[in-house]
Amino acid sequence: MDDRELSDLKIERKECPRCGATWLNGIHHWRTGYKGNELDLAGLVCNRVSDPECINPKKGSTGGDTWEKRAEFLGEFERELKRMRED
């Protein structure tokens, strides 16, 4: 008989049927494998498509990253580059 202790390790995987976002043991992960942010996912994807199949618990929440915030950042960056070139 084997006397080794067995691990209680479990991995629960959920995938959004709408966008393919993945949660491992209740933690959102980006497709890159890095730990994600449900609020950013909501701002960038979930709140824009408004699909009832979306499983993101932060769907409908405001805050986090959005495409509008990213566009604003890029606009500020572009203006700063232009100022630097003029100097």
PEVEN-V571163 format. One record per residue. N is the residue number from 1. OMEGA is omega as a letter, one per 40 degrees, with the letter a starting at -180 (NA if undefined). Layout:
# PEVEN-V571163
N/OMEGA ; N/OMEGA
This chain:
# PEVEN-V571163
1/a ; 2/a ; 3/a ; 4/i ; 5/i ; 6/a ; 7/i ; 8/a ; 9/i ; 10/i ; 11/i ; 12/a ; 13/i ; 14/i ; 15/i ; 16/i ; 17/a ; 18/a ; 19/i ; 20/i ; 21/a ; 22/i ; 23/i ; 24/a ; 25/i ; 26/a ; 27/a ; 28/i ; 29/i ; 30/i ; 31/i ; 32/a ; 33/i ; 34/i ; 35/a ; 36/i ; 37/a ; 38/i ; 39/i ; 40/i ; 41/i ; 42/a ; 43/a ; 44/a ; 45/a ; 46/a ; 47/a ; 48/a ; 49/i ; 50/a ; 51/a ; 52/i ; 53/a ; 54/a ; 55/a ; 56/a ; 57/i ; 58/i ; 59/a ; 60/i ; 61/i ; 62/a ; 63/a ; 64/a ; 65/i ; 66/i ; 67/i ; 68/i ; 69/i ; 70/i ; 71/i ; 72/i ; 73/i ; 74/i ; 75/i ; 76/i ; 77/i ; 78/i ; 79/i ; 80/i ; 81/i ; 82/i ; 83/a ; 84/i ; 85/a ; 86/a ; 87/NA
